[in-house]
Amino acid sequence: MAFYSAASIILTLHLLVSSAIAATVTYDFNITWVTAQPDGFSRPTIGINGQWPIPPITAAVGDKVILNVHNGLGNQTTSLHLHGLYMNGTTHMDGAVGVSQCSIPIGGSFVYEVQIDQPGTYWYHSHDSGQYPDGLRGPLIITDPDSPYKDQYDEEIVLTLSDWYHDQMPGLLSRFISYANPTGAEPVPDTALMNETQNLSIDVEPGKTYMFRMINMAAFAAMYLWFEGHTMRIVEVDGIYTEAAEADMIYMTPAQRYSVLITTKDETSSNFAIVGSMDEDLFDTVPETLNPNVTGWLVYDKAAPLPPPALVDSFEPFDDFILVPYDRLPILDKVDHSIELDVKMGNLGDGANYAFFNDLTYVRPKVPTLYSALTSGDMAPDPTIYGANTIPFVLEKNEVVEIVLNSMDPGKHPFHLHGHVFQAVVRSEDEAGVYANNVTFPEFPMRRDTIMVRPNGHIVLRFRADNPGVWLFHCHIEWHVASGLIATMVEAPLALQQTLSMAQSPYASPNTSALAIHTSHIQACTSQDIPIAGNAAGNTVDLLDLKGENLPPKPLPAGFETKGIVALVFSIVAAFLGMAVIGWYGTLEVKNTGAGVAVGS
């Protein structure tokens, strides 16, 4: 069995060939607090079954995976999202709180059950209240006995990259979304990790080929990654096999995955650095104490020194846009439904900074959106019932959907689509502005589930709506998820009602042959007094009446801009400091020196 530790994960070829017979793979997870110090700083961390890093989930194509999850945290709700799995026919197992489920309550239990029909490199993490950077994140590996590259390597090694904060997320989030942070400056990580540690050593043998399954599990930091003295051959991205492409350096945004083949050298006199470097362009300010790099080593000889990494003159990563899928699936050239999303950041009436799609910021509805779709009958195709601030788009079954995303923000944003991979048909350079339909499309576009839009640039994505369900499309920087950079794809809701049922609700479809939502999912809601039927406001009588729905803060007063809020905040701070100084001054002893009045002793 594969293992995940501070050293590495190695999945042998034996695992690949032994998984030809489908099995039911069951994991019993108790999510609890543990203490960890991956960079030497000790802090409470979210672990599973008393351990951290949390265990990997490993299965093979054709298996059924069952996760029996208990929330033993004691002070927080939670969930698990199997990132990158399409969840065909089981959208209710997607793990996104407020979308496909209620959060797992404190002391509660929850069952996830997924049929595995896709190979590749994935990961799993909490999808509740910005929780996963506190440790609830780990590899999810689906092996494939029919991989086109199965005869080209000897062993598999899983290599994760991540950023790490010394403070816990609830406090960081409250300070991030605050009038005291009107520019929306994201908290900068304290350090970078490799396999959730530092100074990682990976033992290798000469003349072998290894497949490295690489995952960026960071909350914020994209990473440059390279292996000194070795060339990578990219063979998979986000679960999609690619035609092999050589790369010396790779750029991985949060949530992206790559599988690469690396052939070791024939002689063993030297060891070689593996370097991950956080993209500092993302940070508003770079602390002087920050080391953006994390280093590991390919160890040929344990008696030989571990050399420090060499300095690089510039970062020149491989351009993933030019990758060609191994199956050479042609471009989806007939678009049935085009969605335009304009991205910007700005302030609302509480003075805090939020993220917006088309001038709307996401707000979690009172009823999980999936449950609204399942209990609204013939009204399910009406986007109104899901609430404007879930930013819903209703898709018809099997139509080709195009997302045109224009970023009006100077930052880099990795966008992820649940339930699908998409074809990346356009990605602009920096500062390209709004998409103008003036480019030549690739014949066989790269497919993946997470892609970066460049600063003030644009991307165009296409996918087929062949997976009825409710799926999020969002930036995978966790700070921007918290600030509302999320849209909701409600895919073929009438077809969905024929295959999935809220049997516990009188408002559900009467189709008795539909798969019923698991009892543990319903109990997660009812135990927290969360409604399981009706529109976004929980109204089951008039689905178009959204009175009482969750809403964002009101807009800023007309003419009030971010720079005004910044000036106001600094004025208030200066005023308080001034009053403090006056108060301190007034408490000092006054002495008459004869030559005048002296303050202090």
N, C-alpha and C positions, 0 to 999 in steps of 0.2 A: 504493500500500500504506500502511496505517496505520503510524504510528510512535509510540514511547513514549520520552519524554525528560523532562528536568527541566522542560520547558516545558509540554507537554500532549500529549494524543492527539487527533487529529482524524480522524474517519472520515467521508468525504464521502458524499453521496447516491449518487455514482457506484458506490461499493463495494456499496451496498445493491442496486442494480438489476443490477449486473454479475454477481451471484452466483446467478442463476437456474439456471445449469447446475451440477450437482453436480461436485465435484472432489475429488481426494486432496491434502490439504494436509500437507506433510511439514516437520518442524522437526528439525534436528540440534543437540542441546544438549550442550555440555560444561560441567558444573557445576564451577566453580573458585573460588578465593579471589581477590578484588580488594581494592583499598583505596578507601574512600569516605569522604566528609566532608560529608554533606548538611546538617549544622547547624554546620559549621566544625570539628568534632572528628573527627580522622582515626582510622579503625579498620579492621581486617580485616572484610570483608563477603563474603557468598556471592553470586557473580554467575554469569552464563551467557555463554559464549563471550567471556570477558574484559570484559564490560560489566555495569554496574549503574547505574540500575535495569535489571532483567532485561527482555528483550523481551516484548511482549504476544503472546498467541496469538489469532489472528483467523481465523474461518471463517464459513461460512454454513450455514443449515439444509440438510441433505441431503449435506453434505461428509463425507468421512472424514478424521480427523486422526490422523497418525502422529507420535509423538515418539520419536526415537532419542536416548536419554539416556546419557551417559557420566559417571561419577563421577570427576572429576579433583581432588577436594578434598585427597586425600592423607592426611587424618587423621580423617575422619568418613564414616559411611555416609549414605545419603540416600534420598529418594523424591519423586515428584510426585503430588499429588492435584488433580484438576480439579474444584474446589469448585462444587457445584450441579448438575453433570451427572448424569443418572439412571443412566447406564451400562447401559441396557436390554440384557440379554443378554451383557454383558461386565463382570460384577461383579469379575473378576480384574484389571481395569484401574483400579480405584478408588484405588489408591495408598496405602492405609492400612497401615503396616507392622505385622505381627503379626496382621493381619486378612485382607487380600486378597493379600498378598505378603510376601516377606522384603525387608529393606532392600537397596538397591543397594550392594554392597560397594565398598570403596576400590579404585579402578582398574577396576571392573566396568562393564558396559553393560546396558541394559534397554530394552525396546521397549513403548511404550503405543500402542494402536490403538483408536480410538473412532469409532463412527458417530454423527454429530450429527443429532439429531431434535428439538431444542428450541431456540428462540431465546432471547436474553436477555443479561443482564449477569452475568458470573461472574468467578472469579479462580482462579489455580492457586498451589499452595504445597507445600512439603515437609510430609509427614505422618510425620516420624520424629524422635523424641527432642527435641521442642520446638525444632526447628531454624529454622523459617521467620522468626522475628523477627530473625535474623542476616542477612536480606536475600533469602531464597529465596521470593519472593512477587511476583506480577504479574497484570495484567488478562488475562481470557479473555473475548472478545467474540464472540457468535454473532449475525450479522446475519440479517435476516428480510425478504425481498422482499414478504411478505404482511402486514407489520405493520399493525395498524389505525390507527397514527399516522404511517405513512410519508409522507403528504402534508401533514403539519402542521409540519414543521421543515425547515431548510435544511442543517444540518450536525450532526454528532455530536462531542462532546468527552468524553473519559474523564477523570474526576477521582478520584484515589485519596486516601484519608486513612490515616494510619498513625501509630503511636507508634514511638519509637526509643530504644534503649539504647546507652550508650557501652561497657558491658561485654558480653562475648560470653555466649551462652546457657549453655554447659556450666558455667561458674563460677557464673552466677546461679542455675541450677537446683540445683546442689549446696548452695548456701547457703539456698535457699528450702525444700527438703525436707531439713530438718536439725533435730536436737534443739535447736540454738541459735536456731531460729525456731519455737517451739512454738505460737504463735498463728496461724501460716500467713500472716503479712503478706506480700503479694505485692510484688515489686520495682516501684517507681514508675518510669515512663519518664523519660528525661532531657529529651525534647522531643517535639513533634508535627510531623508532616510532611504536605505536600500534594503529590501527585505525586512523592513521595520527595525533596522539597526544601523550602526555605522561600522566602518572598517570590516566589511564583509569579505570573507575569503571563500572562494569556490574552487575546490580541487578539480583539476582537469588532467587528462592523460594525453600524451603526444599522439598526433596523427589520427585523432578522432574528430567526428563532426557532432556538434551539439545543437539541438534546437532550443533556443532561449525563448520562452514565452514571457513577454515583458508587458507589465501593466502599470499605468500611472494611476495610483489611488489617491492622489493629492486632493485637498480641498480647494486650492488656489493656484499653486505653482505648476506651470508647464515646465518640462525638463528637456534639456539637451542631453543626449546619451551617446557615449562612444566607448569602444574597447580599444585601448592602445595596442598598436601592432597587429590588429586583426580587422578583417573586412566582414561586414554583415551581408547576408543575402536575405532580403525580405521575402517571406513566403505566405504571410497571412496578416491581415489587419482586421480587427474587430470581428473575427469569426469568418472572414471571407478569404479564401485562398487567392493568392495573386500569382501572376507570372513572376518568377524570381527576378529580383532587382538588387544590385549591389549598392551598398551605402557605407560610408565611413562614419557618419553621424546622423542621428535621428532626433526629431523634435516631437515630443509626446505631450499633448495637452492632458489635463485631468480627464480621466475616463477612457482614454485611448489605449489600445493594445496593439502590439506587434509581435509576430513570431519571426525570428531570424535564425538562419543557419550560420554557425561559425565553426570553421575547421581549425583545429589547433596545430601548432608547429610541430615539427618532427624532433626537435631537440628541446631539452628541459633545463637549460642553464639559467633561464631568467623567468621571472614572474611579471605580469602585465596588469596595469591599472584599468579598472572599469570606472568611468567617471559619469556622474549625473550632476548637472548644473542647472539650478533654478533660473528661469528667465526673469531677470531683474527688471526688464521693461514693464512688467506687470505691476510693480510696486510703486506707489505714489512717492514714498521716501524709502531709502535703503539705510537701515541702521548701520552705524559704523562697526558694530560688533557682529554683523551677520556674515556667516560663511555660507555662500550660496551653493557650495559643492558638497557632494557626498562621494566617497571613494570606496570601491571594493577592488578585489584582485582576482584574476585568473592565476591560480597557484599551480605551477608545474613542479616546483621543488620547495618543500616546506622549509628546507634548510637555507634557501636563498633569501635575500632581503626582499621586502615589499617596497618597490620604488615609489616615490611620490609622483603624482601625475605631472606630465609636462604641461607647460603653459601653451595655450592656443592663441593665435593671433586674432582669430575671429570665429564666430559661429556660422558654419555653412552647412546646415542640415539638408538631408534628402527631401525633395518635394514630393509629398505623398500624393498630390493631385495627379501625377503622371503614372501612377500604378495602374496596371491592367488586371482585371479579375481573371483568374485562371480559366473560368468557364466562358469568358468573352461574351457575356450577356450584352446585347446591343442596347443602345440608348432607348429609353422610353420616349418615342418621338411624337406621340399624339397626347397632348395634355388635355384632360377633361376638366380639371378644377385647379385654378391657380390661386394661391394664397400669398398676399404680400404682407410682410411683417417689417415694420420700421422700428429699430431699436434705439432707445435713448435713455439717459439717466436724468433725473431731476428731483425736485423737492415737492412735497405736499404740505398741507397746512400745519402739520405738526412740526415742521422744520427739518424732518429727517429726509434722507436721500433714498429714492426708490428707483427701480428699473421698470421700463415700460415697453410693451409691444403695442404699437398703434395708439399711444397715449393712454393705455390701460395697464395697471399693475395687477398682478395675480393676487387674489384673496381666496383662501380655502373656503369652500361652501359649507353650509351646515349639514348637508347630506352628501356623502361621497358621490361624485359625478356618475360613476358606474351604476350606483343604486337608483339614481334619478332616471338614468336611461332605461333600466329594467322595470321601473314601476310607473312609467308615464304613458304606456300604451301607444296609441297612434300619434301622440304629441312628441314622441321621442326625437323625431327629426327636426324639431323646432329649437334652434339654438337658444332662444329666449329663456327656456326653462332652466338652463344650466347656470344662469347668472352672467352678466356682462363681464365680471371680473374673474371668471375662470378662463376668459378669452377663448370661447369655444368655437370650433369649426366642425360642422357636421359633414361627413364624407359619405358618398354613396359607394356601395359595394363594387369592388373591382375597377373603380375609376382610377386613372392615372392622375396623381396629385403632384403639383409643383409648388414648392415653397420658395418664394423670392424674398430673401432677407437682406435688408439694407441697414447697415450699422451707422448711426450718427454719433458714435462714441469713439474716442481715441484709444480705447483699450482693445485687447485681443479676447475674443469670446469663443469657447468651445461649445457648440450646440449639439445636443443629443436628442434622438427620437426613440421613444419606447416602442416596442412591438414590431419594429421594422429595421432593415437597413435601407439606406437611400443611395441613389446615384448622385454623385457630386458632378454636376454638369457645368458649373461655372464657379470659379473662385477668383476674385479680383486681387490685385496688389493693394498695398496701403494707399489710403487717400483717393481711392477711385470713385467715391461717391455712389450715387444711386445707380442700380442696374439699368442699362439702356437697351438690352436685347441686341447687342452689337458684337457678339463674339461667335466664334466657331466652336460648336460642341464636340467633345471627344466621341469617337465612334463606339468605344467600349468604356464607359465611365467607371472610375473607381467607385466601389461601394463600401460603405462602412456605416457605423451608427453614431459616430461623433466626429465633428469637423470644426476647424477653427475659421472664423471670419476675421479678416485682418482689420486693423484700425481704420475707421471711416471707409470701409470697403463693403463688399457684398458677396453673397453666395446664392447659388440656385441649386436646389435639390429636388429630386423626383423619386417617387415610389408608387407602388400599386396598392390600393386600399383593399387588400385581400385577407385581412385579419380582423374581423369584427371585434370591437372592444373599445375601451377608452384609454387613450395613450397620451402621455405628456410629451411636449417638445419644449426643451428648456436649455438655458445655459448651464453647463456643468461646473462652473465656479460656484462653490457652495454659498458664498456671500451673495451672489446674484440670484440664486434660487430663493434665499431668504428675503431678498428685496423685491421679488416679484417678476423675474424674467422667465415667465412660464406661459405657454399656451396649451390648450386641450384639444386633442383630436378625438371627436366622437364618431367612431367609424362604424357605418352600417348598423345603426341601433335597432332597426326593426328585425334585421337578420339575427342580431345578437340575442334578441328576446326569444328566438326560436331555439337557441342552443343553450342558454343560461337563464336560470330562474331564481328569483327571490321567493322561494316557496313559502317562507315564513311571513310574507307580506300579502295582505288581501288585495293589494294593488298590482301584484305581479301578473305576468302573462299566464293564462290558464294552460299553457302547453305543458302537459305532464311528462313528456319525454325529454324535456330540457334538463341539463345538468343543474343540480341545486347548489346554491352557495353553501359552503361548509358551515356547520353549526357554530364552530369556534369564531368565524368571522362575524356572525350575527351577534354573538355574545359579547364580542369586543365592543360593539356599538352600544347595545342595550345596557351594559354594565356602566357605561359612561353617559347614559341618557342622550345619546346621539341618535337622531331619527334615521330610519333606513328606507324611507319612501318619500316621494314627492319631489318638488323642484329644489333649487338651490337654497331656498328659504325654509324647506320642510313643509310647504303647503301641498296637501294632497287633494284639496277641493277644487281650487282654481290654479292650475299649473302656470298660468301667465301672471299670477299675482305674486310678486317677489318681495312684498313688504316684510321687513324683518331679516332680509338676507345680510350676510356679512359683507361689509363694505370697507374700502380703504379710507384713510383720513381725507378730509375735504381738500380741494385744491388750494394752492396759495392765493392770497388776495391778488387781484389784478395789478400787474406792474411790479410785483415783488419777485426778485430773482435770487439765485443762489448766492451771488456776491453780497446781496443785502443781508441774507441770513448769516453769512460768514462775518460781516461787519457787526451785526447785532450780537452774535455770540461773543465775539472778542470784546465788544463794548460791555456786555454783561460781566464777563470774566474780569475785565479791567476794573469795573465798578466794585465788584466784590473784593478784589485785591486792594483797591484803594481804601475801602471801608475797613478791611482787616488791618492795613498799615496804620490808619487813624486810630483804630481801637488799641493796637499794640502801643502806639506812641503815647496814647493817653494813660496807659497803665504804668509808664516808666516814672521812676522817682525824679523829682525836680530838685536840684541843689543850687543854692546861691553861692557862687565862688568869690563874690566880692567884685570881680571884674565883669560880671554878667551872669547869665543863667546857663548852667550846663545840664545836659540831659544824660541820664544814666549814672552808673556808679564807677 
